[in-house]
């Protein structure tokens, strides 16, 4: 009886994951406190793709506050962090 409980059947299910379209991913920390604010842009990749994120380069980012004052963000290091 113990031997019967310790054995099990196993079925491997291979699910094909289709590669979808690449999309823009935005990660940001924006506050009303003085100091650096940061926006990181990258491109999405497949679920099983373990390579490093691909940064989105060459973007123009601007944000308006409640007073319609424009704040521009630049990627000085050309690494996707604005």
C-alpha positions, 0 to 999 in steps of 0.5 A: 500500500505504501509503495502504491502511494509513493508512485505517480504518473507524470505527463509532460505538457508542452505549451507553445507560446507564440511571440506577440508584438513588442510593446513599450514598457514604462516604469516611473517614480514621480513625486511632488517632492524635490529631487531626481525623478526617473522614468525607465523605458524598455521593450517587452520580450517573450515570456521565456526570453531571459535576456536583459531588457532592451532599452527604448532609446531616443524618446522625447518625454515631457510631463505637465504639472497642475500649473501646466509647467512642462518638465522634460526628461532626457536619456543622458547615458543612452540606456533607457533611463530618463 
